[in-house]
């Protein structure tokens, strides 16, 4: 039974991480809505892409559905 206990602990930790990522994604989306086009916008869009990728991996481990599927335009690499 110890293996089951570890699996439950991993699943619970993944759910916590997924919830935190959901909250951070939401906060980042709200910040993005308030910035003008430019470097900050591109930076936030890139951050969202990374956060969403991380969220998907935690969601599959925890068995939690992705909450935000909002698609934003891809950030360019213009500097």
C-alpha positions as CSV (number, residue, x, y, z in Angstrom):
1,X,0.0,0.0,0.0
2,X,2.9,2.5,0.4
3,X,3.0,3.0,-3.4
4,X,-0.7,4.0,-3.4
5,X,0.0,6.6,-0.6
6,X,2.8,8.1,-2.7
7,X,0.6,8.3,-5.8
8,X,-2.1,10.1,-3.7
9,X,0.5,12.5,-2.4
10,X,1.8,13.3,-5.9
11,X,-1.8,13.7,-7.2
12,X,-2.6,16.1,-4.3
13,X,0.5,18.1,-4.8
14,X,-0.2,18.3,-8.6
15,X,-3.7,19.6,-7.8
16,X,-2.2,22.3,-5.6
17,X,0.3,23.3,-8.3
18,X,-2.5,23.3,-10.9
19,X,-4.7,25.6,-8.8
20,X,-1.8,28.0,-8.2
21,X,-1.0,28.0,-12.0
22,X,-4.7,28.7,-12.7
23,X,-4.6,31.7,-10.4
24,X,-1.3,33.0,-11.8
25,X,-2.6,32.5,-15.4
26,X,-5.7,34.5,-14.5
27,X,-3.7,37.3,-12.9
28,X,-1.3,37.4,-15.9
29,X,-4.3,37.6,-18.3
30,X,-5.7,40.5,-16.3
31,X,-2.4,42.3,-16.4
32,X,-2.1,41.7,-20.1
33,X,-5.5,43.3,-20.7
34,X,-4.2,46.5,-19.2
35,X,-0.9,47.0,-21.1
36,X,-0.2,48.7,-24.3
37,X,1.3,46.9,-27.3
38,X,5.0,46.5,-26.9
39,X,7.6,44.7,-24.9
40,X,5.5,44.2,-21.7
41,X,2.7,42.7,-23.8
42,X,5.0,40.3,-25.6
43,X,6.7,39.3,-22.4
44,X,3.4,38.6,-20.7
45,X,2.2,36.6,-23.7
46,X,5.3,34.5,-23.6
47,X,4.9,34.0,-19.9
48,X,1.3,32.8,-20.5
49,X,2.5,30.3,-23.0
50,X,4.9,28.8,-20.5
51,X,2.3,28.9,-17.7
52,X,-0.3,27.1,-19.8
53,X,2.2,24.4,-20.9
54,X,3.1,23.8,-17.2
55,X,-0.6,23.8,-16.3
56,X,-1.3,21.1,-18.9
57,X,1.4,18.9,-17.4
58,X,0.2,19.3,-13.8
59,X,-3.4,18.8,-14.9
60,X,-2.7,15.5,-16.5
61,X,-0.9,14.3,-13.4
62,X,-3.6,15.5,-11.1
63,X,-6.5,14.6,-13.2
64,X,-7.6,18.2,-13.2
65,X,-9.1,19.9,-16.3
66,X,-7.5,23.0,-17.8
67,X,-9.7,26.0,-16.8
68,X,-8.4,28.7,-19.2
69,X,-8.2,27.8,-22.9
70,X,-8.1,31.5,-24.0
71,X,-5.9,31.7,-27.0
72,X,-3.8,34.8,-27.5
73,X,-1.8,35.9,-30.5
74,X,1.7,34.5,-30.5
75,X,4.4,36.9,-29.3
76,X,7.0,38.0,-31.8
77,X,10.7,37.8,-31.0
78,X,11.3,41.4,-32.1
79,X,13.4,43.3,-29.6
